[in-house]
Amino acid sequence: MKLKNKSAMIAVTAMAAGAALTLSACGGQAAGTAVGQASSTATGAAGSDQAPFVLYSAMGYDAPVVKAFTAATGIQVKLVDDSTGPLLTKIAAEKNNPQWTAFWADGDTAFASLDQQGQLLPYTPAAPYTPAGQSVVPGDHSYIPTGVTTVPAVIYNAAKTSAVPTSLADLSGSEYTGKVGMNDPSQSGPTYPLIAGVMNQLGGVDQGKKMFSDLKSNGMKVYPTNGDTLHALETGQIQYGMIQSSAALAEVLKVKPTADFQPKVASLSASTLLPGVFGIDKNAPATAQEQAKKFADFVLSPAGQEAMKNGNPDGDSLFWPIISGITPAAGVPSFPAGYQHIDPFAWGPRQADIVSWFDSNIK
Protein backbone atom coordinates (compact mmCIF):
# COMPACT_ATOMS: atom_id res chain seq x y z
CA MET A 1 0.00 0.00 0.00
CA LYS A 2 1.10 3.51 -0.28
CA LEU A 3 1.75 3.70 3.34
CA LYS A 4 5.20 3.09 2.06
CA ASN A 5 4.18 -0.38 1.21
CA LYS A 6 5.39 -0.70 -2.27
CA SER A 7 4.14 -3.94 -3.49
CA ALA A 8 0.68 -2.76 -4.25
CA MET A 9 0.80 -2.03 -7.92
CA ILE A 10 0.84 -5.47 -9.31
CA ALA A 11 -1.39 -5.60 -12.16
CA VAL A 12 -1.64 -6.49 -15.65
CA THR A 13 1.97 -5.88 -16.39
CA ALA A 14 3.00 -8.64 -14.08
CA MET A 15 0.37 -10.94 -15.45
CA ALA A 16 1.68 -10.20 -18.89
CA ALA A 17 5.07 -11.19 -17.66
CA GLY A 18 3.67 -14.65 -17.70
CA ALA A 19 1.39 -16.84 -15.78
CA ALA A 20 4.55 -18.33 -14.47
CA LEU A 21 5.31 -15.12 -12.68
CA THR A 22 2.20 -15.09 -10.64
CA LEU A 23 2.58 -12.56 -7.98
CA SER A 24 1.42 -11.28 -4.77
CA ALA A 25 2.42 -8.63 -2.39
CA CYS A 26 1.29 -5.82 -0.32
CA GLY A 27 -0.10 -2.49 -1.30
CA GLY A 28 2.28 -0.08 -2.66
CA GLN A 29 4.26 2.95 -2.50
CA ALA A 30 4.41 4.76 -5.76
CA ALA A 31 7.22 3.14 -7.51
CA GLY A 32 9.62 4.44 -9.99
CA THR A 33 12.89 2.67 -10.03
CA ALA A 34 15.34 4.13 -7.64
CA VAL A 35 18.78 3.02 -6.80
CA GLY A 36 19.56 3.19 -3.16
CA GLN A 37 22.87 2.92 -1.49
CA ALA A 38 26.18 2.78 -3.22
CA SER A 39 26.78 0.56 -6.15
CA SER A 40 28.84 -2.44 -5.35
CA THR A 41 32.52 -2.62 -5.98
CA ALA A 42 32.79 -6.11 -4.64
CA THR A 43 35.11 -8.54 -6.30
CA GLY A 44 33.28 -10.60 -8.82
CA ALA A 45 32.89 -14.31 -9.17
CA ALA A 46 33.86 -16.83 -11.76
CA GLY A 47 36.69 -14.67 -12.95
CA SER A 48 34.72 -11.46 -13.39
CA ASP A 49 36.20 -8.27 -11.97
CA GLN A 50 32.98 -7.06 -10.42
CA ALA A 51 29.83 -8.81 -9.33
CA PRO A 52 27.62 -6.30 -7.56
CA PHE A 53 24.93 -7.52 -5.22
CA VAL A 54 21.83 -6.11 -6.92
CA LEU A 55 18.69 -6.24 -4.80
CA TYR A 56 15.30 -5.85 -6.46
CA SER A 57 12.91 -4.95 -3.66
CA ALA A 58 9.32 -3.83 -3.11
CA MET A 59 9.52 -3.64 0.66
CA GLY A 60 8.88 -0.32 2.38
CA TYR A 61 11.80 -0.78 4.78
CA ASP A 62 14.36 -1.98 2.23
CA ALA A 63 16.62 1.10 2.15
CA PRO A 64 17.04 1.27 5.96
CA VAL A 65 17.73 -2.46 6.08
CA VAL A 66 20.31 -2.18 3.28
CA LYS A 67 21.97 0.70 5.13
CA ALA A 68 22.12 -1.34 8.34
CA PHE A 69 23.48 -4.37 6.47
CA THR A 70 26.23 -2.35 4.82
CA ALA A 71 27.14 -0.78 8.16
CA ALA A 72 27.35 -4.20 9.77
CA THR A 73 29.20 -6.06 7.03
CA GLY A 74 30.84 -3.51 4.74
CA ILE A 75 29.08 -5.13 1.78
CA GLN A 76 27.67 -2.60 -0.66
CA VAL A 77 24.27 -3.20 -2.23
CA LYS A 78 22.77 -1.77 -5.38
CA LEU A 79 19.12 -1.38 -4.46
CA VAL A 80 16.50 -1.27 -7.21
CA ASP A 81 13.35 -0.17 -5.43
CA ASP A 82 9.99 -0.49 -7.17
CA SER A 83 6.57 -2.10 -6.90
CA THR A 84 6.25 -5.84 -7.17
CA GLY A 85 4.61 -5.89 -10.60
CA PRO A 86 7.23 -3.84 -12.43
CA LEU A 87 10.01 -5.78 -10.72
CA LEU A 88 8.52 -9.11 -11.78
CA THR A 89 8.11 -7.79 -15.30
CA LYS A 90 11.74 -6.74 -15.22
CA ILE A 91 12.84 -10.14 -13.97
CA ALA A 92 10.86 -11.85 -16.71
CA ALA A 93 12.34 -9.57 -19.38
CA GLU A 94 15.85 -10.30 -18.10
CA LYS A 95 15.37 -14.05 -17.95
CA ASN A 96 18.16 -14.72 -20.42
CA ASN A 97 20.40 -11.97 -19.07
CA PRO A 98 19.50 -11.46 -15.41
CA GLN A 99 20.61 -8.22 -13.81
CA TRP A 100 19.39 -9.02 -10.30
CA THR A 101 21.02 -10.97 -7.52
CA ALA A 102 18.06 -11.19 -5.14
CA PHE A 103 14.39 -10.24 -5.04
CA TRP A 104 12.43 -9.21 -1.92
CA ALA A 105 8.66 -8.69 -1.86
CA ASP A 106 5.46 -9.68 -0.07
CA GLY A 107 3.75 -12.87 -1.21
CA ASP A 108 5.15 -16.30 -1.95
CA THR A 109 3.17 -17.24 -5.07
CA ALA A 110 5.51 -15.22 -7.30
CA PHE A 111 8.52 -16.93 -5.75
CA ALA A 112 6.93 -20.34 -6.20
CA SER A 113 6.56 -19.51 -9.89
CA LEU A 114 10.19 -18.43 -10.13
CA ASP A 115 11.17 -21.67 -8.43
CA GLN A 116 9.06 -23.69 -10.85
CA GLN A 117 11.00 -22.00 -13.65
CA GLY A 118 14.30 -23.00 -12.05
CA GLN A 119 15.39 -19.42 -11.35
CA LEU A 120 16.03 -19.57 -7.60
CA LEU A 121 19.08 -20.69 -5.65
CA PRO A 122 18.07 -22.76 -2.60
CA TYR A 123 19.44 -21.46 0.68
CA THR A 124 18.69 -22.42 4.27
CA PRO A 125 19.60 -19.76 6.83
CA ALA A 126 20.24 -20.93 10.37
CA ALA A 127 17.32 -18.90 11.70
CA PRO A 128 15.08 -20.05 14.57
CA TYR A 129 11.70 -19.79 12.86
CA THR A 130 8.54 -19.76 14.94
CA PRO A 131 5.85 -22.35 14.06
CA ALA A 132 4.14 -19.74 11.85
CA GLY A 133 7.45 -19.07 10.17
CA GLN A 134 8.12 -22.75 9.64
CA SER A 135 4.71 -23.05 7.98
CA VAL A 136 5.74 -20.70 5.16
CA VAL A 137 9.24 -22.09 4.52
CA PRO A 138 9.14 -24.02 1.23
CA GLY A 139 10.14 -27.65 1.35
CA ASP A 140 12.95 -27.14 -1.15
CA HIS A 141 14.18 -23.95 0.58
CA SER A 142 14.09 -22.12 -2.74
CA TYR A 143 13.14 -18.84 -1.06
CA ILE A 144 13.34 -17.34 2.42
CA PRO A 145 10.39 -15.93 4.41
CA THR A 146 11.30 -12.80 6.40
CA GLY A 147 8.01 -11.86 8.14
CA VAL A 148 4.25 -12.15 7.66
CA THR A 149 1.14 -10.03 7.36
CA THR A 150 -2.39 -11.30 6.71
CA VAL A 151 -5.20 -10.82 4.20
CA PRO A 152 -7.90 -9.83 4.55
CA ALA A 153 -7.99 -7.57 7.55
CA VAL A 154 -11.34 -5.79 7.74
CA ILE A 155 -11.02 -2.11 8.57
CA TYR A 156 -14.26 -0.39 9.49
CA ASN A 157 -15.51 2.99 10.65
CA ALA A 158 -16.68 2.51 14.22
CA ALA A 159 -18.12 6.05 14.23
CA LYS A 160 -20.73 5.00 11.68
CA THR A 161 -21.40 1.37 12.46
CA SER A 162 -21.40 -1.01 15.40
CA ALA A 163 -21.61 -4.25 13.41
CA VAL A 164 -18.32 -6.15 13.43
CA PRO A 165 -18.03 -9.07 11.00
CA THR A 166 -16.41 -12.28 12.12
CA SER A 167 -16.49 -14.08 8.78
CA LEU A 168 -16.57 -13.24 5.11
CA ALA A 169 -20.09 -14.61 4.91
CA ASP A 170 -21.22 -11.91 7.34
CA LEU A 171 -20.27 -9.25 4.80
CA SER A 172 -22.73 -10.67 2.27
CA GLY A 173 -25.62 -10.14 4.70
CA SER A 174 -28.23 -7.40 4.51
CA GLU A 175 -26.63 -5.43 7.35
CA TYR A 176 -23.63 -4.78 5.11
CA THR A 177 -25.42 -4.01 1.84
CA GLY A 178 -23.53 -1.36 -0.15
CA LYS A 179 -21.03 -0.81 2.69
CA VAL A 180 -18.11 -3.09 1.73
CA GLY A 181 -15.10 -2.40 -0.47
CA MET A 182 -11.99 -4.26 -1.56
CA ASN A 183 -9.05 -3.82 -3.92
CA ASP A 184 -8.68 -4.78 -7.56
CA PRO A 185 -6.44 -7.87 -7.86
CA SER A 186 -5.15 -6.69 -11.21
CA GLN A 187 -3.64 -3.64 -9.50
CA SER A 188 -3.21 -4.47 -5.82
CA GLY A 189 -0.58 -6.98 -4.87
CA PRO A 190 -2.12 -8.40 -1.68
CA THR A 191 -5.49 -8.95 -3.29
CA TYR A 192 -4.85 -12.07 -5.36
CA PRO A 193 -3.62 -13.92 -2.26
CA LEU A 194 -6.74 -12.63 -0.49
CA ILE A 195 -8.98 -14.09 -3.18
CA ALA A 196 -7.01 -17.33 -3.40
CA GLY A 197 -7.17 -17.62 0.38
CA VAL A 198 -10.93 -17.27 0.37
CA MET A 199 -11.23 -19.90 -2.33
CA ASN A 200 -8.92 -22.22 -0.44
CA GLN A 201 -10.82 -21.73 2.80
CA LEU A 202 -14.21 -22.33 1.19
CA GLY A 203 -13.10 -25.52 -0.54
CA GLY A 204 -12.29 -24.48 -4.09
CA VAL A 205 -12.38 -21.97 -6.91
CA ASP A 206 -16.10 -22.36 -7.62
CA GLN A 207 -17.06 -21.84 -3.98
CA GLY A 208 -14.89 -18.73 -3.85
CA LYS A 209 -16.39 -17.36 -7.04
CA LYS A 210 -19.84 -17.75 -5.51
CA MET A 211 -18.75 -15.85 -2.38
CA PHE A 212 -17.38 -12.91 -4.36
CA SER A 213 -20.46 -12.97 -6.59
CA ASP A 214 -22.63 -12.81 -3.47
CA LEU A 215 -20.60 -9.88 -2.17
CA LYS A 216 -20.99 -8.09 -5.49
CA SER A 217 -24.73 -8.73 -5.44
CA ASN A 218 -24.73 -7.19 -1.97
CA GLY A 219 -23.26 -3.98 -3.34
CA MET A 220 -19.54 -4.54 -2.77
CA LYS A 221 -17.37 -1.90 -4.48
CA VAL A 222 -13.91 -2.47 -5.96
CA TYR A 223 -11.15 0.15 -5.83
CA PRO A 224 -7.66 0.04 -7.37
CA THR A 225 -5.42 -0.30 -4.31
CA ASN A 226 -5.27 -0.02 -0.53
CA GLY A 227 -5.03 3.77 -0.65
CA ASP A 228 -8.17 4.06 -2.75
CA THR A 229 -10.14 1.68 -0.55
CA LEU A 230 -9.02 3.58 2.55
CA HIS A 231 -10.00 6.88 0.94
CA ALA A 232 -13.47 5.45 0.24
CA LEU A 233 -13.68 4.47 3.91
CA GLU A 234 -12.54 7.90 5.09
CA THR A 235 -15.04 9.70 2.86
CA GLY A 236 -18.02 7.53 3.77
CA GLN A 237 -18.39 5.75 0.43
CA ILE A 238 -18.04 2.47 2.31
CA GLN A 239 -17.91 1.47 5.95
CA TYR A 240 -15.85 -1.73 5.64
CA GLY A 241 -12.71 -2.41 3.65
CA MET A 242 -10.94 -5.72 3.06
CA ILE A 243 -7.20 -5.01 2.76
CA GLN A 244 -3.77 -6.15 3.99
CA SER A 245 -3.30 -6.15 7.76
CA SER A 246 -0.30 -3.78 7.73
CA ALA A 247 -2.25 -1.21 5.70
CA ALA A 248 -5.23 -1.44 8.04
CA LEU A 249 -3.06 -1.15 11.15
CA ALA A 250 -1.23 1.84 9.70
CA GLU A 251 -4.54 3.62 9.09
CA VAL A 252 -5.57 3.07 12.69
CA LEU A 253 -2.23 4.25 14.01
CA LYS A 254 -1.91 7.38 11.91
CA VAL A 255 -5.50 8.68 11.96
CA LYS A 256 -6.68 10.76 14.88
CA PRO A 257 -10.26 9.60 15.61
CA THR A 258 -13.03 12.14 15.10
CA ALA A 259 -16.77 12.11 15.64
CA ASP A 260 -17.19 10.93 12.05
CA PHE A 261 -14.25 8.62 11.55
CA GLN A 262 -12.88 6.06 13.99
CA PRO A 263 -11.05 3.31 12.08
CA LYS A 264 -10.83 -0.07 13.75
CA VAL A 265 -9.62 -3.45 12.55
CA ALA A 266 -11.45 -6.77 12.74
CA SER A 267 -9.87 -10.12 11.99
CA LEU A 268 -11.98 -12.75 10.31
CA SER A 269 -12.16 -16.34 11.48
CA ALA A 270 -9.30 -17.54 9.32
CA SER A 271 -7.15 -15.01 7.53
CA THR A 272 -4.44 -15.96 5.06
CA LEU A 273 -0.76 -15.53 5.84
CA LEU A 274 1.05 -13.26 3.39
CA PRO A 275 4.78 -13.81 3.90
CA GLY A 276 7.46 -11.33 3.00
CA VAL A 277 9.91 -13.34 0.90
CA PHE A 278 13.55 -13.11 -0.20
CA GLY A 279 14.91 -15.15 -3.12
CA ILE A 280 18.35 -15.44 -4.73
CA ASP A 281 18.89 -15.70 -8.49
CA LYS A 282 20.42 -19.06 -9.38
CA ASN A 283 22.22 -17.49 -12.33
CA ALA A 284 23.83 -14.58 -10.48
CA PRO A 285 27.61 -14.51 -10.11
CA ALA A 286 28.81 -16.67 -7.23
CA THR A 287 30.29 -13.80 -5.23
CA ALA A 288 27.07 -11.83 -5.43
CA GLN A 289 25.12 -14.93 -4.40
CA GLU A 290 27.31 -15.27 -1.31
CA GLN A 291 26.64 -11.62 -0.46
CA ALA A 292 22.93 -12.20 -0.90
CA LYS A 293 23.10 -15.16 1.49
CA LYS A 294 24.77 -12.90 4.05
CA PHE A 295 22.02 -10.35 3.51
CA ALA A 296 19.38 -13.02 4.17
CA ASP A 297 21.21 -14.03 7.33
CA PHE A 298 21.30 -10.39 8.43
CA VAL A 299 17.61 -9.82 7.71
CA LEU A 300 16.72 -12.77 9.92
CA SER A 301 19.07 -11.65 12.70
CA PRO A 302 17.91 -9.46 15.61
CA ALA A 303 19.64 -6.44 14.03
CA GLY A 304 17.99 -7.03 10.67
CA GLN A 305 14.58 -7.58 12.18
CA GLU A 306 14.92 -4.31 14.14
CA ALA A 307 15.79 -2.49 10.91
CA MET A 308 12.65 -3.93 9.31
CA LYS A 309 10.51 -2.94 12.29
CA ASN A 310 11.80 0.64 12.33
CA GLY A 311 12.29 1.29 8.63
CA ASN A 312 8.70 1.99 7.59
CA PRO A 313 6.63 2.59 10.75
CA ASP A 314 3.53 3.71 8.83
CA GLY A 315 3.40 0.70 6.55
CA ASP A 316 5.38 -2.45 5.93
CA SER A 317 7.04 -2.39 9.36
CA LEU A 318 3.69 -3.42 10.84
CA PHE A 319 4.36 -7.09 10.18
CA TRP A 320 4.49 -10.08 12.50
CA PRO A 321 8.03 -11.41 13.04
CA ILE A 322 8.49 -15.13 12.43
CA ILE A 323 11.83 -15.43 14.18
CA SER A 324 11.78 -16.70 17.76
CA GLY A 325 12.44 -14.01 20.32
CA ILE A 326 11.58 -11.09 18.02
CA THR A 327 8.60 -8.99 19.07
CA PRO A 328 6.50 -7.00 16.58
CA ALA A 329 6.60 -3.22 16.23
CA ALA A 330 4.51 -1.09 18.58
CA GLY A 331 0.86 -1.08 17.62
CA VAL A 332 0.86 -4.54 16.05
CA PRO A 333 -1.65 -6.76 17.86
CA SER A 334 -1.14 -10.37 18.89
CA PHE A 335 -0.66 -12.85 16.09
CA PRO A 336 -4.04 -14.11 14.82
CA ALA A 337 -5.22 -17.21 16.60
CA GLY A 338 -6.71 -18.61 13.41
CA TYR A 339 -4.93 -18.47 10.08
CA GLN A 340 -4.18 -20.48 6.98
CA HIS A 341 -1.33 -20.62 4.52
CA ILE A 342 -2.27 -21.37 0.95
CA ASP A 343 0.02 -23.59 -1.14
CA PRO A 344 1.86 -21.06 -3.36
CA PHE A 345 2.88 -23.78 -5.80
CA ALA A 346 -0.78 -24.69 -6.35
CA TRP A 347 -2.36 -21.21 -6.35
CA GLY A 348 0.36 -19.26 -8.13
CA PRO A 349 -0.28 -20.80 -11.58
CA ARG A 350 -4.01 -20.04 -11.26
CA GLN A 351 -3.57 -16.31 -10.80
CA ALA A 352 -4.01 -15.15 -14.39
CA ASP A 353 -7.26 -17.11 -14.85
CA ILE A 354 -8.76 -16.08 -11.50
CA VAL A 355 -7.87 -12.40 -11.88
CA SER A 356 -9.32 -12.44 -15.39
CA TRP A 357 -12.56 -13.92 -14.00
CA PHE A 358 -12.65 -11.24 -11.28
CA ASP A 359 -12.14 -8.49 -13.86
CA SER A 360 -15.01 -9.79 -15.98
CA ASN A 361 -17.49 -10.64 -13.24
CA ILE A 362 -16.84 -8.63 -10.06
CA LYS A 363 -15.30 -5.27 -10.98
C-alpha positions as CSV (number, residue, x, y, z in Angstrom):
1,M,0.0,0.0,0.0
2,K,1.1,3.5,-0.3
3,L,1.7,3.7,3.3
4,K,5.2,3.1,2.1
5,N,4.2,-0.4,1.2
6,K,5.4,-0.7,-2.3
7,S,4.1,-3.9,-3.5
8,A,0.7,-2.8,-4.3
9,M,0.8,-2.0,-7.9
10,I,0.8,-5.5,-9.3
11,A,-1.4,-5.6,-12.2
12,V,-1.6,-6.5,-15.7
13,T,2.0,-5.9,-16.4
14,A,3.0,-8.6,-14.1
15,M,0.4,-10.9,-15.5
16,A,1.7,-10.2,-18.9
17,A,5.1,-11.2,-17.7
18,G,3.7,-14.6,-17.7
19,A,1.4,-16.8,-15.8
20,A,4.6,-18.3,-14.5
21,L,5.3,-15.1,-12.7
22,T,2.2,-15.1,-10.6
23,L,2.6,-12.6,-8.0
24,S,1.4,-11.3,-4.8
25,A,2.4,-8.6,-2.4
26,C,1.3,-5.8,-0.3
27,G,-0.1,-2.5,-1.3
28,G,2.3,-0.1,-2.7
29,Q,4.3,3.0,-2.5
30,A,4.4,4.8,-5.8
31,A,7.2,3.1,-7.5
32,G,9.6,4.4,-10.0
33,T,12.9,2.7,-10.0
34,A,15.3,4.1,-7.6
35,V,18.8,3.0,-6.8
36,G,19.6,3.2,-3.2
37,Q,22.9,2.9,-1.5
38,A,26.2,2.8,-3.2
39,S,26.8,0.6,-6.2
40,S,28.8,-2.4,-5.4
41,T,32.5,-2.6,-6.0
42,A,32.8,-6.1,-4.6
43,T,35.1,-8.5,-6.3
44,G,33.3,-10.6,-8.8
45,A,32.9,-14.3,-9.2
46,A,33.9,-16.8,-11.8
47,G,36.7,-14.7,-13.0
48,S,34.7,-11.5,-13.4
49,D,36.2,-8.3,-12.0
50,Q,33.0,-7.1,-10.4
51,A,29.8,-8.8,-9.3
52,P,27.6,-6.3,-7.6
53,F,24.9,-7.5,-5.2
54,V,21.8,-6.1,-6.9
55,L,18.7,-6.2,-4.8
56,Y,15.3,-5.9,-6.5
57,S,12.9,-4.9,-3.7
58,A,9.3,-3.8,-3.1
59,M,9.5,-3.6,0.7
60,G,8.9,-0.3,2.4
61,Y,11.8,-0.8,4.8
62,D,14.4,-2.0,2.2
63,A,16.6,1.1,2.1
64,P,17.0,1.3,6.0
65,V,17.7,-2.5,6.1
66,V,20.3,-2.2,3.3
67,K,22.0,0.7,5.1
68,A,22.1,-1.3,8.3
69,F,23.5,-4.4,6.5
70,T,26.2,-2.4,4.8
71,A,27.1,-0.8,8.2
72,A,27.3,-4.2,9.8
73,T,29.2,-6.1,7.0
74,G,30.8,-3.5,4.7
75,I,29.1,-5.1,1.8
76,Q,27.7,-2.6,-0.7
77,V,24.3,-3.2,-2.2
78,K,22.8,-1.8,-5.4
79,L,19.1,-1.4,-4.5
80,V,16.5,-1.3,-7.2
81,D,13.4,-0.2,-5.4
82,D,10.0,-0.5,-7.2
83,S,6.6,-2.1,-6.9
84,T,6.3,-5.8,-7.2
85,G,4.6,-5.9,-10.6
86,P,7.2,-3.8,-12.4
87,L,10.0,-5.8,-10.7
88,L,8.5,-9.1,-11.8
89,T,8.1,-7.8,-15.3
90,K,11.7,-6.7,-15.2
91,I,12.8,-10.1,-14.0
92,A,10.9,-11.9,-16.7
93,A,12.3,-9.6,-19.4
94,E,15.8,-10.3,-18.1
95,K,15.4,-14.1,-17.9
96,N,18.2,-14.7,-20.4
97,N,20.4,-12.0,-19.1
98,P,19.5,-11.5,-15.4
99,Q,20.6,-8.2,-13.8
100,W,19.4,-9.0,-10.3
101,T,21.0,-11.0,-7.5
102,A,18.1,-11.2,-5.1
103,F,14.4,-10.2,-5.0
104,W,12.4,-9.2,-1.9
105,A,8.7,-8.7,-1.9
106,D,5.5,-9.7,-0.1
107,G,3.7,-12.9,-1.2
108,D,5.2,-16.3,-2.0
109,T,3.2,-17.2,-5.1
110,A,5.5,-15.2,-7.3
111,F,8.5,-16.9,-5.7
112,A,6.9,-20.3,-6.2
113,S,6.6,-19.5,-9.9
114,L,10.2,-18.4,-10.1
115,D,11.2,-21.7,-8.4
116,Q,9.1,-23.7,-10.8
117,Q,11.0,-22.0,-13.7
118,G,14.3,-23.0,-12.0
119,Q,15.4,-19.4,-11.3
120,L,16.0,-19.6,-7.6
121,L,19.1,-20.7,-5.7
122,P,18.1,-22.8,-2.6
123,Y,19.4,-21.5,0.7
124,T,18.7,-22.4,4.3
125,P,19.6,-19.8,6.8
126,A,20.2,-20.9,10.4
127,A,17.3,-18.9,11.7
128,P,15.1,-20.0,14.6
129,Y,11.7,-19.8,12.9
130,T,8.5,-19.8,14.9
131,P,5.8,-22.3,14.1
132,A,4.1,-19.7,11.8
133,G,7.4,-19.1,10.2
134,Q,8.1,-22.8,9.6
135,S,4.7,-23.1,8.0
136,V,5.7,-20.7,5.2
137,V,9.2,-22.1,4.5
138,P,9.1,-24.0,1.2
139,G,10.1,-27.7,1.4
140,D,12.9,-27.1,-1.1
141,H,14.2,-24.0,0.6
142,S,14.1,-22.1,-2.7
143,Y,13.1,-18.8,-1.1
144,I,13.3,-17.3,2.4
145,P,10.4,-15.9,4.4
146,T,11.3,-12.8,6.4
147,G,8.0,-11.9,8.1
148,V,4.3,-12.1,7.7
149,T,1.1,-10.0,7.4
150,T,-2.4,-11.3,6.7
151,V,-5.2,-10.8,4.2
152,P,-7.9,-9.8,4.6
153,A,-8.0,-7.6,7.6
154,V,-11.3,-5.8,7.7
155,I,-11.0,-2.1,8.6
156,Y,-14.3,-0.4,9.5
157,N,-15.5,3.0,10.7
158,A,-16.7,2.5,14.2
159,A,-18.1,6.0,14.2
160,K,-20.7,5.0,11.7
161,T,-21.4,1.4,12.5
162,S,-21.4,-1.0,15.4
163,A,-21.6,-4.3,13.4
164,V,-18.3,-6.1,13.4
165,P,-18.0,-9.1,11.0
166,T,-16.4,-12.3,12.1
167,S,-16.5,-14.1,8.8
168,L,-16.6,-13.2,5.1
169,A,-20.1,-14.6,4.9
170,D,-21.2,-11.9,7.3
171,L,-20.3,-9.3,4.8
172,S,-22.7,-10.7,2.3
173,G,-25.6,-10.1,4.7
174,S,-28.2,-7.4,4.5
175,E,-26.6,-5.4,7.3
176,Y,-23.6,-4.8,5.1
177,T,-25.4,-4.0,1.8
178,G,-23.5,-1.4,-0.1
179,K,-21.0,-0.8,2.7
180,V,-18.1,-3.1,1.7
181,G,-15.1,-2.4,-0.5
182,M,-12.0,-4.3,-1.6
183,N,-9.0,-3.8,-3.9
184,D,-8.7,-4.8,-7.6
185,P,-6.4,-7.9,-7.9
186,S,-5.1,-6.7,-11.2
187,Q,-3.6,-3.6,-9.5
188,S,-3.2,-4.5,-5.8
189,G,-0.6,-7.0,-4.9
190,P,-2.1,-8.4,-1.7
191,T,-5.5,-8.9,-3.3
192,Y,-4.9,-12.1,-5.4
193,P,-3.6,-13.9,-2.3
194,L,-6.7,-12.6,-0.5
195,I,-9.0,-14.1,-3.2
196,A,-7.0,-17.3,-3.4
197,G,-7.2,-17.6,0.4
198,V,-10.9,-17.3,0.4
199,M,-11.2,-19.9,-2.3
200,N,-8.9,-22.2,-0.4
201,Q,-10.8,-21.7,2.8
202,L,-14.2,-22.3,1.2
203,G,-13.1,-25.5,-0.5
204,G,-12.3,-24.5,-4.1
205,V,-12.4,-22.0,-6.9
206,D,-16.1,-22.4,-7.6
207,Q,-17.1,-21.8,-4.0
208,G,-14.9,-18.7,-3.9
209,K,-16.4,-17.4,-7.0
210,K,-19.8,-17.7,-5.5
211,M,-18.7,-15.8,-2.4
212,F,-17.4,-12.9,-4.4
213,S,-20.5,-13.0,-6.6
214,D,-22.6,-12.8,-3.5
215,L,-20.6,-9.9,-2.2
216,K,-21.0,-8.1,-5.5
217,S,-24.7,-8.7,-5.4
218,N,-24.7,-7.2,-2.0
219,G,-23.3,-4.0,-3.3
220,M,-19.5,-4.5,-2.8
221,K,-17.4,-1.9,-4.5
222,V,-13.9,-2.5,-6.0
223,Y,-11.1,0.2,-5.8
224,P,-7.7,0.0,-7.4
225,T,-5.4,-0.3,-4.3
226,N,-5.3,0.0,-0.5
227,G,-5.0,3.8,-0.6
228,D,-8.2,4.1,-2.8
229,T,-10.1,1.7,-0.5
230,L,-9.0,3.6,2.6
231,H,-10.0,6.9,0.9
232,A,-13.5,5.4,0.2
233,L,-13.7,4.5,3.9
234,E,-12.5,7.9,5.1
235,T,-15.0,9.7,2.9
236,G,-18.0,7.5,3.8
237,Q,-18.4,5.8,0.4
238,I,-18.0,2.5,2.3
239,Q,-17.9,1.5,6.0
240,Y,-15.9,-1.7,5.6
241,G,-12.7,-2.4,3.6
242,M,-10.9,-5.7,3.1
243,I,-7.2,-5.0,2.8
244,Q,-3.8,-6.2,4.0
245,S,-3.3,-6.1,7.8
246,S,-0.3,-3.8,7.7
247,A,-2.3,-1.2,5.7
248,A,-5.2,-1.4,8.0
249,L,-3.1,-1.2,11.1
250,A,-1.2,1.8,9.7
251,E,-4.5,3.6,9.1
252,V,-5.6,3.1,12.7
253,L,-2.2,4.2,14.0
254,K,-1.9,7.4,11.9
255,V,-5.5,8.7,12.0
256,K,-6.7,10.8,14.9
257,P,-10.3,9.6,15.6
258,T,-13.0,12.1,15.1
259,A,-16.8,12.1,15.6
260,D,-17.2,10.9,12.1
261,F,-14.2,8.6,11.6
262,Q,-12.9,6.1,14.0
263,P,-11.1,3.3,12.1
264,K,-10.8,-0.1,13.8
265,V,-9.6,-3.5,12.5
266,A,-11.5,-6.8,12.7
267,S,-9.9,-10.1,12.0
268,L,-12.0,-12.8,10.3
269,S,-12.2,-16.3,11.5
270,A,-9.3,-17.5,9.3
271,S,-7.2,-15.0,7.5
272,T,-4.4,-16.0,5.1
273,L,-0.8,-15.5,5.8
274,L,1.0,-13.3,3.4
275,P,4.8,-13.8,3.9
276,G,7.5,-11.3,3.0
277,V,9.9,-13.3,0.9
278,F,13.6,-13.1,-0.2
279,G,14.9,-15.2,-3.1
280,I,18.4,-15.4,-4.7
281,D,18.9,-15.7,-8.5
282,K,20.4,-19.1,-9.4
283,N,22.2,-17.5,-12.3
284,A,23.8,-14.6,-10.5
285,P,27.6,-14.5,-10.1
286,A,28.8,-16.7,-7.2
287,T,30.3,-13.8,-5.2
288,A,27.1,-11.8,-5.4
289,Q,25.1,-14.9,-4.4
290,E,27.3,-15.3,-1.3
291,Q,26.6,-11.6,-0.5
292,A,22.9,-12.2,-0.9
293,K,23.1,-15.2,1.5
294,K,24.8,-12.9,4.1
295,F,22.0,-10.4,3.5
296,A,19.4,-13.0,4.2
297,D,21.2,-14.0,7.3
298,F,21.3,-10.4,8.4
299,V,17.6,-9.8,7.7
300,L,16.7,-12.8,9.9
301,S,19.1,-11.7,12.7
302,P,17.9,-9.5,15.6
303,A,19.6,-6.4,14.0
304,G,18.0,-7.0,10.7
305,Q,14.6,-7.6,12.2
306,E,14.9,-4.3,14.1
307,A,15.8,-2.5,10.9
308,M,12.6,-3.9,9.3
309,K,10.5,-2.9,12.3
310,N,11.8,0.6,12.3
311,G,12.3,1.3,8.6
312,N,8.7,2.0,7.6
313,P,6.6,2.6,10.8
314,D,3.5,3.7,8.8
315,G,3.4,0.7,6.5
316,D,5.4,-2.5,5.9
317,S,7.0,-2.4,9.4
318,L,3.7,-3.4,10.8
319,F,4.4,-7.1,10.2
320,W,4.5,-10.1,12.5
321,P,8.0,-11.4,13.0
322,I,8.5,-15.1,12.4
323,I,11.8,-15.4,14.2
324,S,11.8,-16.7,17.8
325,G,12.4,-14.0,20.3
326,I,11.6,-11.1,18.0
327,T,8.6,-9.0,19.1
328,P,6.5,-7.0,16.6
329,A,6.6,-3.2,16.2
330,A,4.5,-1.1,18.6
331,G,0.9,-1.1,17.6
332,V,0.9,-4.5,16.0
333,P,-1.6,-6.8,17.9
334,S,-1.1,-10.4,18.9
335,F,-0.7,-12.8,16.1
336,P,-4.0,-14.1,14.8
337,A,-5.2,-17.2,16.6
338,G,-6.7,-18.6,13.4
339,Y,-4.9,-18.5,10.1
340,Q,-4.2,-20.5,7.0
341,H,-1.3,-20.6,4.5
342,I,-2.3,-21.4,0.9
343,D,0.0,-23.6,-1.1
344,P,1.9,-21.1,-3.4
345,F,2.9,-23.8,-5.8
346,A,-0.8,-24.7,-6.3
347,W,-2.4,-21.2,-6.3
348,G,0.4,-19.3,-8.1
349,P,-0.3,-20.8,-11.6
350,R,-4.0,-20.0,-11.3
351,Q,-3.6,-16.3,-10.8
352,A,-4.0,-15.2,-14.4
353,D,-7.3,-17.1,-14.9
354,I,-8.8,-16.1,-11.5
355,V,-7.9,-12.4,-11.9
356,S,-9.3,-12.4,-15.4
357,W,-12.6,-13.9,-14.0
358,F,-12.7,-11.2,-11.3
359,D,-12.1,-8.5,-13.9
360,S,-15.0,-9.8,-16.0
361,N,-17.5,-10.6,-13.2
362,I,-16.8,-8.6,-10.1
363,K,-15.3,-5.3,-11.0
